[in-house]
């Protein structure tokens, strides 16, 4: 394999690892948010949501898929509710 091929493979591997870690963190934070909401701990739920907001990827003006739009609307509604 060429050096550029090995570099590309390494970069892809690192990117995949970082993506996996980020998704695991989001999953964990959503679970914690759900637990705090179910227990009625509003201040902890608000803190959980603030953490999730920091993990939310930036929205792109060129991204107009239905799922992204729905997710954004749901996220905004959750922010308003909390």
KAFEN-V505206 format. One record per helix or strand. SS is the DSSP state (~ for helix, > for strand). FROM is the first residue (numbers start at 1). TO is the last residue. If there is no record, write none. Layout:
ss=SS from=FROM to=TO
ss=SS from=FROM to=TO
This chain:
ss=~ from=3 to=39
ss=~ from=42 to=55
ss=~ from=66 to=81
